[in-house]
Structures are given as C-alpha cells and as structure tokens.
Amino acid sequence: MKLLAYVIPFVKDAAKAVKRICREEFKEVVDETLTELLGIATLVVRMYAIRREGEQEVLHLWCAHREG
C-alpha cells in the first residue's frame, strides 16, 4: 500500500505535465516498440515528447487503452 500512495501523486503530476505540453511537441509512434520495451500490456503508446526540464530530459508518453 505504501507504493500506491507514492504512485497516485506521481500520476497526477504527470497528467498536469502532459497538459502543459503543446500537442505539436508530441511525435506520433508508428509501431509498438515503446509499448513493448516498457512492457505495458494494457496500454499502447501513441505519441511521445522529450523535453528538457531543468537539467534533466524527461520522456512524456501519450498512451491509450489497448482495444480488444
């Protein structure tokens, strides 16, 4: 349960960060390579953006639920 308490604020912060990113900054994913590398069976990575935030580069993913 301690992990869940950590994950929920992180997800909310991530959602706010994605809203700050202009959709034009995202690049469409043409295959499922990112999805496979991340091992997220229930989601499919549709778009991504890499942004410099402070001294770090952050990968933002736009995912959708896998159909079927």
PyMOL Python script that loads the backbone (N, CA, C, O; Angstrom):
from pymol import cmd

cmd.read_pdbstr("""\
ATOM      1  N   MET A   1       0.808  -1.201   0.000  1.00  0.00           N
ATOM      2  CA  MET A   1       0.000   0.000   0.000  1.00  0.00           C
ATOM      3  C   MET A   1       0.849   1.262   0.000  1.00  0.00           C
ATOM      4  O   MET A   1       0.393   2.299  -0.482  1.00  0.00           O
ATOM      5  N   LYS A   2       2.066   1.209   0.523  1.00  0.00           N
ATOM      6  CA  LYS A   2       2.912   2.394   0.531  1.00  0.00           C
ATOM      7  C   LYS A   2       3.276   2.805  -0.887  1.00  0.00           C
ATOM      8  O   LYS A   2       3.384   3.997  -1.172  1.00  0.00           O
ATOM      9  N   LEU A   3       3.467   1.842  -1.778  1.00  0.00           N
ATOM     10  CA  LEU A   3       3.794   2.142  -3.160  1.00  0.00           C
ATOM     11  C   LEU A   3       2.637   2.875  -3.832  1.00  0.00           C
ATOM     12  O   LEU A   3       2.865   3.832  -4.572  1.00  0.00           O
ATOM     13  N   LEU A   4       1.414   2.448  -3.589  1.00  0.00           N
ATOM     14  CA  LEU A   4       0.237   3.086  -4.183  1.00  0.00           C
ATOM     15  C   LEU A   4       0.155   4.545  -3.771  1.00  0.00           C
ATOM     16  O   LEU A   4      -0.190   5.395  -4.593  1.00  0.00           O
ATOM     17  N   ALA A   5       0.458   4.850  -2.538  1.00  0.00           N
ATOM     18  CA  ALA A   5       0.434   6.239  -2.077  1.00  0.00           C
ATOM     19  C   ALA A   5       1.457   7.078  -2.829  1.00  0.00           C
ATOM     20  O   ALA A   5       1.240   8.270  -3.046  1.00  0.00           O
ATOM     21  N   TYR A   6       2.554   6.477  -3.222  1.00  0.00           N
ATOM     22  CA  TYR A   6       3.584   7.191  -3.987  1.00  0.00           C
ATOM     23  C   TYR A   6       3.161   7.346  -5.452  1.00  0.00           C
ATOM     24  O   TYR A   6       3.382   8.399  -6.049  1.00  0.00           O
ATOM     25  N   VAL A   7       2.561   6.316  -6.027  1.00  0.00           N
ATOM     26  CA  VAL A   7       2.228   6.312  -7.447  1.00  0.00           C
ATOM     27  C   VAL A   7       1.129   7.313  -7.779  1.00  0.00           C
ATOM     28  O   VAL A   7       1.218   7.990  -8.803  1.00  0.00           O
ATOM     29  N   ILE A   8       0.103   7.430  -6.955  1.00  0.00           N
ATOM     30  CA  ILE A   8      -1.029   8.307  -7.269  1.00  0.00           C
ATOM     31  C   ILE A   8      -0.594   9.767  -7.422  1.00  0.00           C
ATOM     32  O   ILE A   8      -0.956  10.377  -8.428  1.00  0.00           O
ATOM     33  N   PRO A   9       0.151  10.363  -6.502  1.00  0.00           N
ATOM     34  CA  PRO A   9       0.599  11.742  -6.732  1.00  0.00           C
ATOM     35  C   PRO A   9       1.481  11.867  -7.975  1.00  0.00           C
ATOM     36  O   PRO A   9       1.418  12.871  -8.684  1.00  0.00           O
ATOM     37  N   PHE A  10       2.291  10.862  -8.234  1.00  0.00           N
ATOM     38  CA  PHE A  10       3.163  10.883  -9.405  1.00  0.00           C
ATOM     39  C   PHE A  10       2.331  10.923 -10.680  1.00  0.00           C
ATOM     40  O   PHE A  10       2.645  11.683 -11.597  1.00  0.00           O
ATOM     41  N   VAL A  11       1.278  10.119 -10.752  1.00  0.00           N
ATOM     42  CA  VAL A  11       0.419  10.072 -11.942  1.00  0.00           C
ATOM     43  C   VAL A  11      -0.288  11.412 -12.124  1.00  0.00           C
ATOM     44  O   VAL A  11      -0.397  11.906 -13.246  1.00  0.00           O
ATOM     45  N   LYS A  12      -0.767  11.999 -11.038  1.00  0.00           N
ATOM     46  CA  LYS A  12      -1.432  13.299 -11.131  1.00  0.00           C
ATOM     47  C   LYS A  12      -0.453  14.360 -11.624  1.00  0.00           C
ATOM     48  O   LYS A  12      -0.812  15.175 -12.475  1.00  0.00           O
ATOM     49  N   ASP A  13       0.767  14.367 -11.112  1.00  0.00           N
ATOM     50  CA  ASP A  13       1.784  15.314 -11.560  1.00  0.00           C
ATOM     51  C   ASP A  13       2.107  15.090 -13.033  1.00  0.00           C
ATOM     52  O   ASP A  13       2.292  16.048 -13.785  1.00  0.00           O
ATOM     53  N   ALA A  14       2.175  13.839 -13.441  1.00  0.00           N
ATOM     54  CA  ALA A  14       2.476  13.524 -14.835  1.00  0.00           C
ATOM     55  C   ALA A  14       1.356  14.021 -15.742  1.00  0.00           C
ATOM     56  O   ALA A  14       1.624  14.550 -16.821  1.00  0.00           O
ATOM     57  N   ALA A  15       0.115  13.859 -15.320  1.00  0.00           N
ATOM     58  CA  ALA A  15      -1.012  14.329 -16.126  1.00  0.00           C
ATOM     59  C   ALA A  15      -0.965  15.846 -16.280  1.00  0.00           C
ATOM     60  O   ALA A  15      -1.242  16.361 -17.363  1.00  0.00           O
ATOM     61  N   LYS A  16      -0.625  16.559 -15.230  1.00  0.00           N
ATOM     62  CA  LYS A  16      -0.503  18.016 -15.313  1.00  0.00           C
ATOM     63  C   LYS A  16       0.626  18.405 -16.268  1.00  0.00           C
ATOM     64  O   LYS A  16       0.492  19.361 -17.032  1.00  0.00           O
ATOM     65  N   ALA A  17       1.721  17.675 -16.226  1.00  0.00           N
ATOM     66  CA  ALA A  17       2.861  17.977 -17.090  1.00  0.00           C
ATOM     67  C   ALA A  17       2.483  17.801 -18.555  1.00  0.00           C
ATOM     68  O   ALA A  17       2.857  18.618 -19.396  1.00  0.00           O
ATOM     69  N   VAL A  18       1.750  16.747 -18.860  1.00  0.00           N
ATOM     70  CA  VAL A  18       1.354  16.498 -20.244  1.00  0.00           C
ATOM     71  C   VAL A  18       0.410  17.589 -20.729  1.00  0.00           C
ATOM     72  O   VAL A  18       0.475  17.983 -21.894  1.00  0.00           O
ATOM     73  N   LYS A  19      -0.459  18.081 -19.868  1.00  0.00           N
ATOM     74  CA  LYS A  19      -1.363  19.153 -20.268  1.00  0.00           C
ATOM     75  C   LYS A  19      -0.592  20.428 -20.606  1.00  0.00           C
ATOM     76  O   LYS A  19      -1.057  21.225 -21.421  1.00  0.00           O
ATOM     77  N   ARG A  20       0.573  20.635 -20.000  1.00  0.00           N
ATOM     78  CA  ARG A  20       1.383  21.820 -20.275  1.00  0.00           C
ATOM     79  C   ARG A  20       2.104  21.719 -21.610  1.00  0.00           C
ATOM     80  O   ARG A  20       2.542  22.731 -22.158  1.00  0.00           O
ATOM     81  N   ILE A  21       2.228  20.533 -22.125  1.00  0.00           N
ATOM     82  CA  ILE A  21       2.954  20.332 -23.374  1.00  0.00           C
ATOM     83  C   ILE A  21       1.986  20.512 -24.543  1.00  0.00           C
ATOM     84  O   ILE A  21       0.911  19.914 -24.582  1.00  0.00           O
ATOM     85  N   CYS A  22       2.385  21.324 -25.463  1.00  0.00           N
ATOM     86  CA  CYS A  22       1.587  21.558 -26.660  1.00  0.00           C
ATOM     87  C   CYS A  22       1.541  20.258 -27.477  1.00  0.00           C
ATOM     88  O   CYS A  22       2.551  19.566 -27.604  1.00  0.00           O
ATOM     89  N   ARG A  23       0.389  19.941 -28.017  1.00  0.00           N
ATOM     90  CA  ARG A  23       0.237  18.699 -28.779  1.00  0.00           C
ATOM     91  C   ARG A  23       1.222  18.638 -29.952  1.00  0.00           C
ATOM     92  O   ARG A  23       1.630  17.552 -30.365  1.00  0.00           O
ATOM     93  N   GLU A  24       1.599  19.792 -30.483  1.00  0.00           N
ATOM     94  CA  GLU A  24       2.533  19.816 -31.602  1.00  0.00           C
ATOM     95  C   GLU A  24       3.924  19.310 -31.217  1.00  0.00           C
ATOM     96  O   GLU A  24       4.695  18.899 -32.084  1.00  0.00           O
ATOM     97  N   GLU A  25       4.245  19.337 -29.934  1.00  0.00           N
ATOM     98  CA  GLU A  25       5.554  18.843 -29.482  1.00  0.00           C
ATOM     99  C   GLU A  25       5.629  17.322 -29.506  1.00  0.00           C
ATOM    100  O   GLU A  25       6.721  16.756 -29.541  1.00  0.00           O
ATOM    101  N   PHE A  26       4.479  16.657 -29.487  1.00  0.00           N
ATOM    102  CA  PHE A  26       4.449  15.197 -29.480  1.00  0.00           C
ATOM    103  C   PHE A  26       4.721  14.654 -30.875  1.00  0.00           C
ATOM    104  O   PHE A  26       4.291  15.228 -31.875  1.00  0.00           O
ATOM    105  N   LYS A  27       5.432  13.554 -30.926  1.00  0.00           N
ATOM    106  CA  LYS A  27       5.682  12.851 -32.181  1.00  0.00           C
ATOM    107  C   LYS A  27       4.885  11.556 -32.146  1.00  0.00           C
ATOM    108  O   LYS A  27       4.850  10.863 -31.129  1.00  0.00           O
ATOM    109  N   GLU A  28       4.246  11.238 -33.263  1.00  0.00           N
ATOM    110  CA  GLU A  28       3.456  10.006 -33.314  1.00  0.00           C
ATOM    111  C   GLU A  28       4.361   8.782 -33.367  1.00  0.00           C
ATOM    112  O   GLU A  28       5.436   8.804 -33.967  1.00  0.00           O
ATOM    113  N   VAL A  29       3.900   7.725 -32.731  1.00  0.00           N
ATOM    114  CA  VAL A  29       4.614   6.447 -32.726  1.00  0.00           C
ATOM    115  C   VAL A  29       4.057   5.620 -33.879  1.00  0.00           C
ATOM    116  O   VAL A  29       2.842   5.461 -34.000  1.00  0.00           O
ATOM    117  N   VAL A  30       4.936   5.095 -34.723  1.00  0.00           N
ATOM    118  CA  VAL A  30       4.485   4.354 -35.895  1.00  0.00           C
ATOM    119  C   VAL A  30       4.446   2.845 -35.679  1.00  0.00           C
ATOM    120  O   VAL A  30       3.888   2.119 -36.502  1.00  0.00           O
ATOM    121  N   ASP A  31       5.023   2.374 -34.600  1.00  0.00           N
ATOM    122  CA  ASP A  31       4.974   0.944 -34.298  1.00  0.00           C
ATOM    123  C   ASP A  31       4.811   0.779 -32.787  1.00  0.00           C
ATOM    124  O   ASP A  31       4.595   1.759 -32.074  1.00  0.00           O
ATOM    125  N   GLU A  32       4.913  -0.439 -32.308  1.00  0.00           N
ATOM    126  CA  GLU A  32       4.703  -0.685 -30.879  1.00  0.00           C
ATOM    127  C   GLU A  32       6.008  -0.909 -30.124  1.00  0.00           C
ATOM    128  O   GLU A  32       6.004  -1.569 -29.086  1.00  0.00           O
ATOM    129  N   THR A  33       7.113  -0.382 -30.614  1.00  0.00           N
ATOM    130  CA  THR A  33       8.409  -0.590 -29.978  1.00  0.00           C
ATOM    131  C   THR A  33       8.437  -0.054 -28.548  1.00  0.00           C
ATOM    132  O   THR A  33       8.856  -0.766 -27.635  1.00  0.00           O
ATOM    133  N   LEU A  34       7.998   1.190 -28.339  1.00  0.00           N
ATOM    134  CA  LEU A  34       7.992   1.749 -26.975  1.00  0.00           C
ATOM    135  C   LEU A  34       7.086   0.937 -26.055  1.00  0.00           C
ATOM    136  O   LEU A  34       7.446   0.661 -24.910  1.00  0.00           O
ATOM    137  N   THR A  35       5.925   0.558 -26.550  1.00  0.00           N
ATOM    138  CA  THR A  35       4.994  -0.236 -25.745  1.00  0.00           C
ATOM    139  C   THR A  35       5.643  -1.553 -25.329  1.00  0.00           C
ATOM    140  O   THR A  35       5.538  -1.966 -24.174  1.00  0.00           O
ATOM    141  N   GLU A  36       6.311  -2.205 -26.270  1.00  0.00           N
ATOM    142  CA  GLU A  36       6.957  -3.488 -25.979  1.00  0.00           C
ATOM    143  C   GLU A  36       8.125  -3.316 -25.011  1.00  0.00           C
ATOM    144  O   GLU A  36       8.291  -4.118 -24.092  1.00  0.00           O
ATOM    145  N   LEU A  37       8.930  -2.280 -25.211  1.00  0.00           N
ATOM    146  CA  LEU A  37      10.073  -2.052 -24.315  1.00  0.00           C
ATOM    147  C   LEU A  37       9.616  -1.782 -22.886  1.00  0.00           C
ATOM    148  O   LEU A  37      10.260  -2.219 -21.932  1.00  0.00           O
ATOM    149  N   LEU A  38       8.510  -1.065 -22.737  1.00  0.00           N
ATOM    150  CA  LEU A  38       8.001  -0.746 -21.402  1.00  0.00           C
ATOM    151  C   LEU A  38       7.220  -1.896 -20.786  1.00  0.00           C
ATOM    152  O   LEU A  38       7.013  -1.925 -19.572  1.00  0.00           O
ATOM    153  N   GLY A  39       6.788  -2.835 -21.600  1.00  0.00           N
ATOM    154  CA  GLY A  39       6.060  -3.997 -21.089  1.00  0.00           C
ATOM    155  C   GLY A  39       4.700  -3.649 -20.513  1.00  0.00           C
ATOM    156  O   GLY A  39       4.290  -4.214 -19.499  1.00  0.00           O
ATOM    157  N   ILE A  40       3.999  -2.724 -21.152  1.00  0.00           N
ATOM    158  CA  ILE A  40       2.675  -2.322 -20.663  1.00  0.00           C
ATOM    159  C   ILE A  40       1.602  -2.963 -21.538  1.00  0.00           C
ATOM    160  O   ILE A  40       1.191  -2.404 -22.555  1.00  0.00           O
ATOM    161  N   ALA A  41       1.169  -4.123 -21.129  1.00  0.00           N
ATOM    162  CA  ALA A  41       0.264  -4.934 -21.944  1.00  0.00           C
ATOM    163  C   ALA A  41      -1.110  -4.317 -22.142  1.00  0.00           C
ATOM    164  O   ALA A  41      -1.739  -4.554 -23.173  1.00  0.00           O
ATOM    165  N   THR A  42      -1.593  -3.539 -21.192  1.00  0.00           N
ATOM    166  CA  THR A  42      -2.954  -2.998 -21.297  1.00  0.00           C
ATOM    167  C   THR A  42      -3.007  -1.644 -22.008  1.00  0.00           C
ATOM    168  O   THR A  42      -4.094  -1.145 -22.300  1.00  0.00           O
ATOM    169  N   LEU A  43      -1.844  -1.046 -22.289  1.00  0.00           N
ATOM    170  CA  LEU A  43      -1.803   0.258 -22.944  1.00  0.00           C
ATOM    171  C   LEU A  43      -0.958   0.195 -24.209  1.00  0.00           C
ATOM    172  O   LEU A  43      -0.136  -0.705 -24.382  1.00  0.00           O
ATOM    173  N   VAL A  44      -1.175   1.171 -25.092  1.00  0.00           N
ATOM    174  CA  VAL A  44      -0.380   1.321 -26.299  1.00  0.00           C
ATOM    175  C   VAL A  44       0.127   2.755 -26.321  1.00  0.00           C
ATOM    176  O   VAL A  44      -0.657   3.692 -26.171  1.00  0.00           O
ATOM    177  N   VAL A  45       1.428   2.933 -26.506  1.00  0.00           N
ATOM    178  CA  VAL A  45       1.997   4.274 -26.612  1.00  0.00           C
ATOM    179  C   VAL A  45       1.654   4.812 -27.997  1.00  0.00           C
ATOM    180  O   VAL A  45       2.024   4.215 -29.008  1.00  0.00           O
ATOM    181  N   ARG A  46       0.946   5.943 -28.043  1.00  0.00           N
ATOM    182  CA  ARG A  46       0.529   6.559 -29.305  1.00  0.00           C
ATOM    183  C   ARG A  46       1.461   7.694 -29.729  1.00  0.00           C
ATOM    184  O   ARG A  46       1.760   7.843 -30.914  1.00  0.00           O
ATOM    185  N   MET A  47       1.925   8.501 -28.755  1.00  0.00           N
ATOM    186  CA  MET A  47       2.800   9.629 -29.049  1.00  0.00           C
ATOM    187  C   MET A  47       3.791   9.804 -27.905  1.00  0.00           C
ATOM    188  O   MET A  47       3.585   9.292 -26.804  1.00  0.00           O
ATOM    189  N   TYR A  48       4.860  10.527 -28.178  1.00  0.00           N
ATOM    190  CA  TYR A  48       5.852  10.818 -27.144  1.00  0.00           C
ATOM    191  C   TYR A  48       6.443  12.203 -27.365  1.00  0.00           C
ATOM    192  O   TYR A  48       6.404  12.744 -28.470  1.00  0.00           O
ATOM    193  N   ALA A  49       6.985  12.762 -26.301  1.00  0.00           N
ATOM    194  CA  ALA A  49       7.709  14.032 -26.373  1.00  0.00           C
ATOM    195  C   ALA A  49       8.871  13.954 -25.396  1.00  0.00           C
ATOM    196  O   ALA A  49       8.738  13.407 -24.301  1.00  0.00           O
ATOM    197  N   ILE A  50       9.999  14.499 -25.794  1.00  0.00           N
ATOM    198  CA  ILE A  50      11.162  14.581 -24.912  1.00  0.00           C
ATOM    199  C   ILE A  50      11.420  16.060 -24.680  1.00  0.00           C
ATOM    200  O   ILE A  50      11.629  16.814 -25.630  1.00  0.00           O
ATOM    201  N   ARG A  51      11.407  16.478 -23.417  1.00  0.00           N
ATOM    202  CA  ARG A  51      11.597  17.883 -23.071  1.00  0.00           C
ATOM    203  C   ARG A  51      12.682  18.021 -22.018  1.00  0.00           C
ATOM    204  O   ARG A  51      12.854  17.151 -21.164  1.00  0.00           O
ATOM    205  N   ARG A  52      13.400  19.108 -22.090  1.00  0.00           N
ATOM    206  CA  ARG A  52      14.373  19.427 -21.051  1.00  0.00           C
ATOM    207  C   ARG A  52      13.633  20.152 -19.949  1.00  0.00           C
ATOM    208  O   ARG A  52      12.991  21.175 -20.190  1.00  0.00           O
ATOM    209  N   GLU A  53      13.722  19.625 -18.746  1.00  0.00           N
ATOM    210  CA  GLU A  53      13.116  20.237 -17.567  1.00  0.00           C
ATOM    211  C   GLU A  53      14.225  20.382 -16.537  1.00  0.00           C
ATOM    212  O   GLU A  53      14.636  19.411 -15.902  1.00  0.00           O
ATOM    213  N   GLY A  54      14.701  21.610 -16.384  1.00  0.00           N
ATOM    214  CA  GLY A  54      15.853  21.841 -15.523  1.00  0.00           C
ATOM    215  C   GLY A  54      17.074  21.252 -16.183  1.00  0.00           C
ATOM    216  O   GLY A  54      17.391  21.583 -17.325  1.00  0.00           O
ATOM    217  N   GLU A  55      17.759  20.385 -15.475  1.00  0.00           N
ATOM    218  CA  GLU A  55      18.955  19.753 -16.032  1.00  0.00           C
ATOM    219  C   GLU A  55      18.695  18.343 -16.531  1.00  0.00           C
ATOM    220  O   GLU A  55      19.630  17.627 -16.890  1.00  0.00           O
ATOM    221  N   GLN A  56      17.429  17.939 -16.556  1.00  0.00           N
ATOM    222  CA  GLN A  56      17.090  16.578 -16.974  1.00  0.00           C
ATOM    223  C   GLN A  56      16.252  16.598 -18.240  1.00  0.00           C
ATOM    224  O   GLN A  56      15.516  17.550 -18.501  1.00  0.00           O
ATOM    225  N   GLU A  57      16.372  15.545 -19.015  1.00  0.00           N
ATOM    226  CA  GLU A  57      15.474  15.343 -20.139  1.00  0.00           C
ATOM    227  C   GLU A  57      14.400  14.373 -19.666  1.00  0.00           C
ATOM    228  O   GLU A  57      14.705  13.333 -19.082  1.00  0.00           O
ATOM    229  N   VAL A  58      13.140  14.721 -19.923  1.00  0.00           N
ATOM    230  CA  VAL A  58      12.016  13.925 -19.448  1.00  0.00           C
ATOM    231  C   VAL A  58      11.234  13.402 -20.646  1.00  0.00           C
ATOM    232  O   VAL A  58      10.924  14.151 -21.572  1.00  0.00           O
ATOM    233  N   LEU A  59      10.920  12.121 -20.618  1.00  0.00           N
ATOM    234  CA  LEU A  59      10.129  11.488 -21.661  1.00  0.00           C
ATOM    235  C   LEU A  59       8.672  11.499 -21.231  1.00  0.00           C
ATOM    236  O   LEU A  59       8.324  10.957 -20.182  1.00  0.00           O
ATOM    237  N   HIS A  60       7.816  12.119 -22.046  1.00  0.00           N
ATOM    238  CA  HIS A  60       6.379  12.147 -21.787  1.00  0.00           C
ATOM    239  C   HIS A  60       5.712  11.214 -22.797  1.00  0.00           C
ATOM    240  O   HIS A  60       5.982  11.287 -23.996  1.00  0.00           O
ATOM    241  N   LEU A  61       4.851  10.350 -22.305  1.00  0.00           N
ATOM    242  CA  LEU A  61       4.174   9.383 -23.178  1.00  0.00           C
ATOM    243  C   LEU A  61       2.681   9.681 -23.231  1.00  0.00           C
ATOM    244  O   LEU A  61       2.069  10.009 -22.215  1.00  0.00           O
ATOM    245  N   TRP A  62       2.109   9.566 -24.403  1.00  0.00           N
ATOM    246  CA  TRP A  62       0.674   9.687 -24.608  1.00  0.00           C
ATOM    247  C   TRP A  62       0.200   8.276 -24.916  1.00  0.00           C
ATOM    248  O   TRP A  62       0.527   7.728 -25.969  1.00  0.00           O
ATOM    249  N   CYS A  63      -0.567   7.683 -24.007  1.00  0.00           N
ATOM    250  CA  CYS A  63      -0.973   6.279 -24.143  1.00  0.00           C
ATOM    251  C   CYS A  63      -2.485   6.164 -24.314  1.00  0.00           C
ATOM    252  O   CYS A  63      -3.244   7.063 -23.950  1.00  0.00           O
ATOM    253  N   ALA A  64      -2.891   5.051 -24.867  1.00  0.00           N
ATOM    254  CA  ALA A  64      -4.311   4.735 -24.985  1.00  0.00           C
ATOM    255  C   ALA A  64      -4.501   3.296 -24.523  1.00  0.00           C
ATOM    256  O   ALA A  64      -3.573   2.489 -24.573  1.00  0.00           O
ATOM    257  N   HIS A  65      -5.709   2.987 -24.076  1.00  0.00           N
ATOM    258  CA  HIS A  65      -6.002   1.610 -23.696  1.00  0.00           C
ATOM    259  C   HIS A  65      -5.980   0.731 -24.934  1.00  0.00           C
ATOM    260  O   HIS A  65      -6.446   1.127 -26.003  1.00  0.00           O
ATOM    261  N   ARG A  66      -5.443  -0.446 -24.780  1.00  0.00           N
ATOM    262  CA  ARG A  66      -5.386  -1.399 -25.878  1.00  0.00           C
ATOM    263  C   ARG A  66      -6.799  -1.892 -26.174  1.00  0.00           C
ATOM    264  O   ARG A  66      -7.533  -2.271 -25.261  1.00  0.00           O
ATOM    265  N   GLU A  67      -7.174  -1.886 -27.431  1.00  0.00           N
ATOM    266  CA  GLU A  67      -8.512  -2.333 -27.822  1.00  0.00           C
ATOM    267  C   GLU A  67      -8.533  -3.847 -27.972  1.00  0.00           C
ATOM    268  O   GLU A  67      -7.554  -4.471 -28.378  1.00  0.00           O
ATOM    269  N   GLY A  68      -9.669  -4.404 -27.633  1.00  0.00           N
ATOM    270  CA  GLY A  68      -9.886  -5.826 -27.855  1.00  0.00           C
ATOM    271  C   GLY A  68      -9.343  -6.660 -26.796  1.00  0.00           C
ATOM    272  O   GLY A  68      -9.455  -7.885 -26.856  1.00  0.00           O
TER     273      GLY A  68
END
""", "prot")
cmd.dss("prot")
cmd.show_as("cartoon", "prot")
cmd.util.cbc("prot")
cmd.orient("prot")
